Each structure stands twice: as structure tokens, then as C-alpha cells.
Amino acid sequence: MKQQVNELSLERAKALLGESKIDENKLRKLLERIKAFCKVSYQLYLKFNEPDKPTSIMRTLEAEPPNEFKNAA
């Protein structure tokens, strides 16, 4: 999978916080909630907005990765 440049990771979140300090576990939980919110909001956006082109393909994002990605490591 190709990693996006602007993806919010733990290291990027720490850099964005700057001098502010937050517990790493709290930050990790917050990042998981943000990513879940983004997935749901994108799915709702696709569901309620008609595509500009009639040939557009609607993608649905699964909450869990497929088994082939889980067993890859």
C-alpha cells in the first residue's frame, strides 16, 4: 500500500504538538479516534453526494483490514 504524505502518524502528531506534552497512550487513542472519524465522515460524504461523473466508482472503507494484510507480516 502506498503511504500518503499527509497521513497523521504518531511521529507527525508529536511534531505538530511541538513543546506541548501529552501521554503517548492518550495520543495513540486520540489518533485512532481521529482516523475512525475521518473514515466514517468520508463514507457519509460518498453516500450523500452524487458523483460528478456517471462513471465514478464509490469506495467503501472497511473497519478491519482484509486477512491478506493481517497475515502479511
Backbone as CSV, one residue per row, in Angstrom:
resi,resn,N_x,N_y,N_z,CA_x,CA_y,CA_z,C_x,C_y,C_z
1,MET,0.834,-1.184,0.000,0.000,0.000,0.000,0.875,1.241,0.000
2,LYS,0.445,2.243,-0.711,1.197,3.485,-0.793,0.808,4.393,0.374
3,GLN,1.804,4.851,1.114,1.542,5.716,2.258,1.394,7.151,1.763
4,GLN,0.356,7.821,2.236,0.133,9.201,1.836,1.086,10.109,2.582
5,VAL,1.457,11.209,1.950,2.427,12.128,2.528,1.851,12.811,3.764
6,ASN,0.587,13.176,3.727,-0.009,13.938,4.819,-0.715,13.057,5.843
7,GLU,-0.395,11.778,5.885,-1.047,10.887,6.831,-0.627,11.250,8.248
8,LEU,-1.594,11.230,9.141,-1.317,11.581,10.524,-0.816,10.354,11.272
9,SER,0.462,10.332,11.568,1.072,9.232,12.310,1.445,9.728,13.706
10,LEU,1.901,8.812,14.530,2.278,9.169,15.898,3.438,10.166,15.902
11,GLU,4.424,9.946,15.050,5.575,10.843,14.984,5.172,12.226,14.479
12,ARG,4.296,12.254,13.466,3.837,13.537,12.919,3.006,14.307,13.947
13,ALA,2.180,13.585,14.706,1.371,14.228,15.745,2.264,14.833,16.820
14,LYS,3.324,14.109,17.192,4.254,14.649,18.183,4.939,15.907,17.659
15,ALA,5.297,15.899,16.382,5.934,17.074,15.784,4.969,18.249,15.731
16,LEU,3.704,17.977,15.432,2.714,19.048,15.378,2.412,19.630,16.753
17,LEU,2.545,18.808,17.800,2.320,19.301,19.156,3.407,20.273,19.595
18,GLY,4.601,20.091,19.066,5.705,20.982,19.424,6.127,20.787,20.864
19,GLU,6.109,21.868,21.635,6.553,21.808,23.021,5.499,21.242,23.954
20,SER,4.248,21.161,23.512,3.186,20.603,24.349,3.433,19.121,24.553
21,LYS,3.233,18.662,25.753,3.469,17.253,26.084,2.138,16.577,26.370
22,ILE,1.978,15.356,25.868,0.800,14.535,26.120,1.266,13.092,26.226
23,ASP,0.608,12.332,27.076,0.962,10.931,27.277,0.842,10.179,25.948
24,GLU,1.800,9.310,25.671,1.834,8.606,24.388,0.613,7.708,24.192
25,ASN,0.144,7.063,25.261,-1.045,6.217,25.145,-2.286,7.040,24.826
26,LYS,-2.425,8.199,25.467,-3.562,9.081,25.181,-3.494,9.586,23.737
27,LEU,-2.297,9.916,23.291,-2.120,10.400,21.926,-2.455,9.308,20.917
28,ARG,-2.053,8.086,21.203,-2.347,6.958,20.317,-3.865,6.719,20.226
29,LYS,-4.563,6.764,21.352,-6.017,6.598,21.365,-6.696,7.735,20.612
30,LEU,-6.195,8.943,20.791,-6.760,10.098,20.091,-6.592,9.967,18.583
31,LEU,-5.431,9.496,18.148,-5.189,9.296,16.717,-6.118,8.230,16.141
32,GLU,-6.365,7.152,16.905,-7.281,6.109,16.445,-8.688,6.673,16.280
33,ARG,-9.117,7.513,17.211,-10.449,8.117,17.127,-10.548,9.078,15.945
34,ILE,-9.493,9.837,15.706,-9.491,10.770,14.574,-9.580,10.008,13.263
35,LYS,-8.808,8.939,13.132,-8.836,8.150,11.898,-10.194,7.495,11.690
36,ALA,-10.812,6.998,12.774,-12.141,6.392,12.665,-13.166,7.439,12.243
37,PHE,-13.082,8.631,12.813,-13.993,9.714,12.440,-13.833,10.074,10.971
38,CYS,-12.603,10.152,10.504,-12.351,10.501,9.105,-12.919,9.437,8.161
39,LYS,-12.769,8.168,8.516,-13.300,7.098,7.676,-14.816,7.186,7.577
40,VAL,-15.481,7.375,8.726,-16.937,7.442,8.743,-17.430,8.672,7.996
41,SER,-16.792,9.814,8.216,-17.234,11.029,7.544,-17.030,10.933,6.030
42,TYR,-15.970,10.275,5.587,-15.744,10.101,4.151,-16.793,9.172,3.555
43,GLN,-17.150,8.113,4.268,-18.186,7.210,3.782,-19.524,7.938,3.675
44,LEU,-19.850,8.763,4.666,-21.100,9.524,4.604,-21.071,10.539,3.470
45,TYR,-19.923,11.142,3.255,-19.778,12.092,2.149,-20.045,11.398,0.815
46,LEU,-19.463,10.233,0.620,-19.672,9.492,-0.626,-21.118,9.034,-0.772
47,LYS,-21.738,8.698,0.341,-23.099,8.177,0.289,-24.110,9.271,-0.073
48,PHE,-23.939,10.467,0.449,-24.940,11.512,0.290,-24.652,12.513,-0.820
49,ASN,-23.471,12.492,-1.394,-23.151,13.383,-2.510,-23.077,12.577,-3.786
50,GLU,-23.805,13.041,-4.770,-23.777,12.355,-6.054,-22.449,12.632,-6.745
51,PRO,-21.871,11.626,-7.367,-20.592,11.834,-8.064,-20.777,12.762,-9.263
52,ASP,-19.721,13.505,-9.583,-19.759,14.430,-10.713,-19.864,13.688,-12.026
53,LYS,-19.177,12.577,-12.113,-19.159,11.803,-13.353,-19.998,10.544,-13.166
54,PRO,-20.740,10.136,-14.186,-21.543,8.924,-14.020,-20.712,7.650,-13.918
55,THR,-19.443,7.707,-14.306,-18.593,6.522,-14.256,-17.793,6.423,-12.958
56,SER,-18.035,7.340,-12.030,-17.293,7.308,-10.768,-17.625,6.043,-9.988
57,ILE,-16.629,5.512,-9.320,-16.794,4.296,-8.538,-16.809,4.682,-7.064
58,MET,-17.827,4.229,-6.340,-17.918,4.528,-4.922,-17.140,3.471,-4.157
59,ARG,-16.244,3.921,-3.295,-15.452,3.013,-2.475,-16.000,3.014,-1.065
60,THR,-16.076,1.855,-0.469,-16.438,1.762,0.940,-15.214,1.271,1.689
61,LEU,-14.979,1.869,2.836,-13.820,1.515,3.644,-14.260,0.575,4.747
62,GLU,-13.525,-0.496,4.897,-13.832,-1.483,5.925,-13.167,-1.083,7.232
63,ALA,-13.806,-1.416,8.334,-13.244,-1.098,9.647,-12.007,-1.937,9.937
64,GLU,-11.987,-3.160,9.466,-10.862,-4.062,9.685,-10.150,-4.331,8.365
65,PRO,-8.824,-4.438,8.379,-8.113,-4.770,7.146,-8.409,-6.204,6.711
66,PRO,-8.292,-6.494,5.422,-8.515,-7.860,4.961,-7.492,-8.822,5.561
67,ASN,-7.832,-10.104,5.580,-6.953,-11.116,6.171,-5.594,-11.166,5.486
68,GLU,-5.542,-10.888,4.196,-4.261,-10.951,3.494,-3.283,-9.909,4.028
69,PHE,-3.799,-8.775,4.543,-2.914,-7.767,5.119,-2.545,-8.106,6.554
70,LYS,-3.450,-8.768,7.256,-3.167,-9.152,8.648,-2.072,-10.206,8.715
71,ASN,-2.085,-11.142,7.759,-1.140,-12.252,7.790,0.118,-11.986,6.975
72,ALA,0.291,-10.782,6.456,1.437,-10.473,5.602,2.752,-10.489,6.368
73,ALA,2.710,-10.048,7.617,3.937,-9.975,8.396,4.295,-11.348,8.885
